[in-house]
Amino acid sequence: MSALRQGVRKREVFGWVMYDFANSGYTTVVITAVFAAYFVGGIAQGAAWATFAWTAALSASYALVMVSMPAIGAWADRHGAKKRVLMIATAACVVATAALAVTPRFTGANAVVLAMAMVIVSNTFYSYGESLTGAFLPELATPEGMGKMSGWGWGFGYVGGMLTLGVCLAYVLWSQARGLPASHFVPVTMLITAAIYGLAACVTFALLPERAQPQPDRAPEGAWAQLRRTFHEARGYRDFMGVLACTVCYQAGVAVAITLAAIYAEQVIGFLPQETMVLIFVLNLAAAVGAFAFGYLQDRIGHRLALAITLVAWIAVCVIAASVTTKSGFWWAATIAGLSMGSSQSAGRAMTGYLAPPARSAEFFGLWSFATRLASIVGPLSYGAITWAAGGNQRVAILATAVFFVGGLLLLLPIRMQRGRDAALSTPQGVRSAFGTR
């Protein structure tokens, strides 16, 4: 059975997965491997408040997305304009990422404020793009093929992240061999990341059509009113809401891995910066394999069981990372984390697409974006608070992170996928086609 909806061409699917390829370099280079460490050690000069300032900037962007994305998604659904909004969000993220390259030209508080502002802007629009591209999934894939297609998207995404990080790593090593400082090579990595993001996204815009039809009967609302209404109406879809609650829980743990893996590797295990970049590269490789493999597996065994398997693996990662003392031991934890990251994120997006009412996919993916961004605030802040309470002991914090994955497992148990799919299709909004099919 084909994973594609009738009338969907393979070139459209390639265009869709290329957006994951395009935007993954941003999180890999800016959020995880390069700019985060440079902000703390270079721009903020290792000040005691530096890590808090970094997490505060990220949290501010996630809060903006939480309150605004459902309204943006509803507007895109109402006007049949997901692609148009996606193009705007992409352009804004690319420009703000490139703007990070000028931060070394400033000093003191000015550099900190500029860097934080550009991180807030770039990460906000990155998050808009991630949510909007997810809303195309129900238009392209059959319900039985969403897992496979989501897996392809995440897999291509990690390949894109590896490509961007690999090019940046090559430039960093070249610069270090010539004695150039971080204030020289970090800005160049921001330009590289922005360029790859923008160029690869052009493939998406060239190949991926807008299939949704405008819905003029839907009245516009303000952001807060839209968010309240969407949440209120989504409560009628109990299994969709169960997925959101599960997502908040386990994605909080995933956010810890994305945001703090490099810091844990260097401060606790003793990795050098170059070794950390190689570690993140291999983690992305493992994540790509996990996303590809589980994309096929979850369509065979079910999204719910596939996600449960990955959450058990995440619990193992936390236990291993908290107990090992050698670099080789931590490599095992990182490899399992990579496999789990790709598969869990792929399964979560596929479950959201499967359970969302088809005619309101962008709006309901806005709720998914709300959940993932809430998790991105809760996870890292909890990690930091536990580390502080434990007197700087990050091993306690990483072990406590396992609680998020245990909670995700418990919240996953009552979810019934077929019941949720039937509910998504049971109302006029669910039946009315958003795809322009005939």
C-alpha positions in Angstrom: 0.0 0.0 0.0 1.4 3.4 -1.0 2.3 5.8 1.8 1.2 8.7 -0.4 -2.2 10.2 -0.8 -3.8 10.0 -4.2 -2.4 12.6 -6.5 0.7 13.3 -4.4 3.9 13.1 -6.4 7.3 11.9 -5.1 8.9 15.3 -5.9 6.4 16.9 -3.5 7.6 14.5 -0.7 11.2 15.3 -1.5 10.4 19.0 -1.3 8.8 18.4 2.1 11.7 16.3 3.6 14.2 18.9 2.3 12.8 21.4 4.8 13.8 19.2 7.6 17.2 18.9 5.9 17.3 22.7 5.7 16.4 23.7 9.2 18.3 21.1 11.2 21.6 22.8 10.8 20.2 25.7 12.9 19.5 23.6 16.0 22.7 21.6 15.5 25.1 24.5 15.1 23.4 27.4 16.9 21.5 25.8 19.8 23.6 22.7 20.5 27.2 22.6 19.3 28.7 26.0 18.5 27.0 29.3 19.4 25.7 28.2 22.8 29.2 27.6 24.1 30.5 30.7 22.4 27.8 32.8 24.0 28.7 31.6 27.5 32.5 31.6 27.2 33.1 34.3 24.6 30.3 36.9 24.5 29.5 36.7 28.2 33.1 36.0 29.2 32.1 33.0 31.3 30.1 35.2 33.8 28.1 33.4 36.5 24.9 34.6 34.9 25.8 33.5 31.3 24.2 30.1 31.3 21.0 31.6 32.8 21.0 34.3 30.1 21.3 31.7 27.4 18.5 29.6 28.7 16.4 32.7 29.3 16.7 33.8 25.7 15.6 30.3 24.5 12.8 30.2 27.0 11.6 33.7 25.9 11.4 32.4 22.3 9.6 29.3 23.3 7.1 31.3 25.3 6.4 33.5 22.2 5.8 30.4 20.1 3.5 28.9 22.7 1.1 31.8 22.7 1.2 32.7 19.0 1.6 29.5 17.0 -2.0 28.3 17.3 -3.3 31.7 16.0 -0.7 31.7 13.2 -1.7 28.1 12.3 -5.4 29.0 12.3 -4.7 32.0 10.0 -2.8 29.8 7.6 -5.6 27.2 7.6 -8.2 29.9 7.1 -6.4 31.4 4.1 -4.9 28.2 2.7 -1.5 29.8 3.1 0.8 27.5 5.1 3.4 27.7 2.4 3.3 31.5 2.3 3.7 31.7 6.1 6.5 29.1 6.0 8.4 31.2 3.5 8.2 34.3 5.7 9.2 32.3 8.8 12.2 30.8 7.0 13.4 34.2 5.6 13.2 35.7 9.1 15.1 32.8 10.7 17.9 32.9 8.0 18.4 36.7 8.4 18.5 36.5 12.2 20.9 33.6 12.1 23.2 35.5 9.8 22.9 38.5 12.1 24.5 36.5 14.9 27.8 36.8 12.9 28.1 40.5 13.8 27.9 40.0 17.6 31.7 39.8 18.0 31.9 43.4 16.7 30.3 44.6 19.9 31.5 44.4 23.4 30.1 44.0 26.9 26.4 44.4 27.5 25.7 45.5 23.9 27.1 42.1 22.6 25.0 40.2 25.1 21.8 42.0 24.3 22.3 41.7 20.6 23.1 38.0 20.8 20.1 37.3 23.0 17.8 39.3 20.7 18.9 37.5 17.6 18.7 34.1 19.3 15.1 35.0 20.4 14.1 36.1 16.9 15.9 33.2 15.0 14.6 30.5 17.4 11.1 31.9 17.3 10.9 31.8 13.5 12.7 28.5 13.4 9.9 27.1 15.6 7.2 28.6 13.4 8.7 26.8 10.4 9.0 23.5 12.2 5.3 23.6 13.2 4.1 24.7 9.7 6.1 22.1 7.9 4.6 19.4 10.2 1.2 20.6 9.1 1.8 19.5 5.5 2.3 15.9 6.6 -1.5 14.9 6.6 -1.8 16.4 3.1 0.9 14.2 1.7 0.8 10.9 3.6 -2.0 8.3 4.1 -2.8 7.6 7.7 -1.0 4.3 7.4 2.1 6.0 5.9 2.6 9.0 8.2 5.2 7.2 10.4 7.3 6.3 7.4 7.1 9.8 5.9 7.8 11.5 9.2 10.8 9.2 9.6 12.1 10.2 6.2 11.7 13.9 7.2 13.5 13.5 10.5 16.2 11.3 8.9 16.9 13.9 6.1 16.9 16.5 8.9 19.7 14.8 10.7 21.6 14.4 7.5 21.3 18.2 6.9 22.4 18.8 10.5 25.5 16.6 10.0 26.3 18.4 6.7 26.0 21.8 8.2 28.0 20.8 11.3 30.6 19.0 9.2 31.2 22.1 7.0 31.4 24.2 10.2 33.8 21.8 11.9 36.1 21.8 8.9 36.2 25.5 9.0 36.8 25.6 12.7 39.7 23.1 12.5 41.2 25.1 9.6 40.9 28.3 11.6 42.4 26.8 14.7 45.3 25.4 12.8 46.1 29.0 11.8 45.7 30.4 15.3 42.5 32.3 14.5 40.3 33.0 17.6 36.7 31.9 18.2 35.6 35.5 17.5 36.8 34.9 13.9 35.5 31.4 13.1 32.2 31.3 15.1 30.6 34.2 13.0 31.6 32.4 9.8 29.8 29.2 11.1 26.7 31.3 11.6 26.9 32.5 7.9 27.4 28.9 6.8 24.4 27.8 8.7 22.2 30.6 7.4 23.3 29.9 3.8 22.6 26.2 3.9 19.3 26.8 5.6 18.2 29.3 3.0 19.4 27.4 -0.1 18.0 24.0 0.9 14.7 25.6 1.8 14.4 26.9 -1.7 14.1 23.3 -2.9 11.0 23.0 -0.6 9.4 26.1 -1.9 10.0 25.0 -5.5 8.6 21.5 -5.2 6.0 21.6 -2.4 2.6 22.9 -3.4 -0.1 24.4 -1.2 -2.9 21.9 -1.3 -5.1 23.4 1.4 -8.1 25.5 0.3 -9.1 28.7 2.0 -11.8 28.5 4.6 -13.5 31.9 4.5 -16.3 30.8 6.8 -13.9 30.7 9.7 -13.9 34.0 11.6 -10.5 35.5 12.6 -9.7 35.8 16.3 -6.9 37.4 18.4 -3.9 35.3 19.5 -5.1 34.7 23.0 -8.7 34.1 22.0 -7.6 31.7 19.3 -5.3 29.8 21.7 -8.1 29.4 24.3 -10.6 28.3 21.7 -8.3 25.8 20.0 -7.4 24.3 23.4 -11.1 24.2 24.4 -12.1 22.5 21.2 -9.2 20.1 21.2 -10.4 18.8 24.6 -13.0 17.0 22.6 -10.2 14.9 21.0 -9.1 13.0 24.1 -6.4 10.9 22.4 -5.0 14.0 20.7 -4.8 15.7 24.1 -3.2 12.6 25.5 -0.5 12.8 22.9 0.1 16.5 23.8 0.5 15.7 27.5 2.8 12.8 26.7 4.8 15.1 24.3 5.3 17.8 27.0 6.6 15.1 29.4 9.1 13.2 27.2 10.1 16.2 25.0 11.2 17.9 28.2 13.8 15.1 28.5 14.7 15.4 24.9 15.2 19.1 25.3 17.7 18.5 28.0 19.7 16.3 25.6 19.6 18.9 22.8 20.4 21.9 25.0 22.9 20.5 27.5 24.6 17.5 25.9 27.7 19.5 24.9 27.9 21.1 28.4 27.6 17.7 30.1 30.2 16.2 27.9 32.7 18.9 28.5 32.1 19.7 32.2 31.4 16.3 33.6 33.1 13.8 31.2 36.0 16.0 30.1 35.5 16.3 26.4 37.5 18.9 24.5 35.5 21.3 22.2 36.6 19.6 19.0 35.7 16.2 20.5 32.3 17.6 21.5 31.6 18.7 17.9 32.5 15.2 16.7 30.2 13.7 19.4 27.3 15.8 18.2 28.1 14.9 14.6 27.9 11.2 15.5 24.8 11.7 17.6 23.1 13.2 14.5 24.2 10.2 12.5 22.6 7.8 15.0 19.5 10.0 15.0 19.2 9.8 11.3 19.4 6.0 11.4 16.9 5.9 14.2 14.4 8.2 12.3 14.7 6.2 9.0 14.4 2.8 10.7 11.6 3.6 13.1 9.7 5.4 10.4 9.1 2.1 8.8 8.8 0.1 12.0 6.2 2.4 13.6 3.9 1.9 10.6 4.2 -1.9 11.1 3.9 -2.1 14.9 2.0 1.1 15.6 3.0 4.6 16.6 2.2 4.1 20.2 4.3 1.0 20.7 7.2 2.5 18.7 7.2 5.6 20.9 7.1 3.4 24.0 10.2 1.5 22.9 12.1 4.7 22.4 11.1 6.1 25.8 12.5 3.0 27.5 15.8 3.6 25.5 15.8 7.2 26.8 15.6 6.0 30.4 18.6 3.7 29.7 20.5 6.8 28.3 19.9 8.8 31.5 21.1 5.9 33.7 24.2 5.2 31.6 25.1 8.9 31.3 24.8 9.4 35.1 27.0 6.4 35.9 29.8 6.4 33.4 33.1 8.2 34.1 35.0 7.6 30.8 34.6 9.1 27.4 34.1 5.7 25.8 31.3 5.0 28.2 29.6 8.3 27.4 29.9 7.5 23.7 27.5 4.5 24.3 25.0 6.8 26.0 25.3 9.4 23.2 24.8 6.7 20.5 21.6 5.3 22.1 20.4 8.9 22.7 20.8 9.6 19.0 18.9 6.5 17.9 16.2 7.4 20.5 16.0 11.1 19.5 15.3 10.5 15.8 12.7 7.8 16.5 10.9 9.5 19.3 10.6 12.8 17.4 9.5 11.0 14.3 6.8 9.0 16.2 5.5 12.1 18.0 5.0 14.1 14.8 3.4 11.2 13.1 1.0 10.6 16.0 0.0 14.3 15.9 -0.7 14.2 12.2 -2.7 11.0 12.6 -4.9 12.4 15.3 -5.4 16.0 14.2 -8.6 16.9 12.3 -7.5 17.1 8.7 -9.0 20.5 7.9 -7.4 22.1 10.9 -3.9 20.5 10.7 -1.9 23.7 10.9 -4.0 24.9 13.9 -3.6 21.6 15.7 0.1 21.4 14.9 0.2 24.8 16.6 -0.9 23.0 19.8 1.9 20.4 19.2 4.3 23.3 18.8 2.9 24.7 22.1 3.6 21.4 23.8 7.1 21.0 22.5 8.1 24.6 23.4 6.6 24.2 26.9 8.7 21.1 27.2 11.8 23.0 26.0 11.3 25.4 28.9 10.5 22.9 31.6 13.2 20.4 30.8 16.4 22.6 30.8 15.2 24.8 33.6 14.5 21.7 35.7 17.9 20.4 34.9 19.5 23.7 36.0 17.5 23.9 39.2 18.4 20.3 40.2 22.0 20.9 39.4 22.0 24.0 41.6 20.2 22.2 44.4 22.7 19.3 44.2 25.6 21.6 44.6 26.6 21.6 40.9 26.3 17.8 40.6 25.0 17.3 37.0 25.0 13.5 37.4 22.0 13.9 39.8 20.3 16.1 37.3 20.8 13.8 34.3 19.5 10.9 36.3 16.5 12.9 37.4 15.8 13.6 33.7 14.7 10.0 33.4 11.5 10.9 35.4 10.3 12.8 32.3 10.6 9.7 30.1 8.9 7.5 32.8 6.1 10.1 32.9 5.8 10.0 29.1 5.4 6.2 29.2 2.6 6.5 31.8 0.8 9.1 29.8 1.1 7.0 26.7 -0.7 4.0 28.2 -4.3 5.2 27.9 -4.0 6.6 24.3 -5.9 4.6 21.6 -4.8 5.6 18.1 -7.8 4.3 16.2 -10.3 5.9 18.6 -8.4 9.1 18.2 -8.4 8.9 14.4 -12.2 8.2 14.4 -12.7 11.3 16.5 -10.6 13.4 14.2 -12.8 12.4 11.3 -16.1 12.5 13.1 -16.9 16.2 12.8 -17.7 18.3 9.8 -14.3 20.0 10.2 -12.6 16.6 10.2 -14.4 15.4 7.1 -14.1 18.5 5.1 -11.1 18.2 2.9 -8.2 20.6 3.5 -6.2 19.1 0.7 -8.0 20.3 -2.4 -8.5 16.7 -3.5 -11.3 15.9 -5.9 
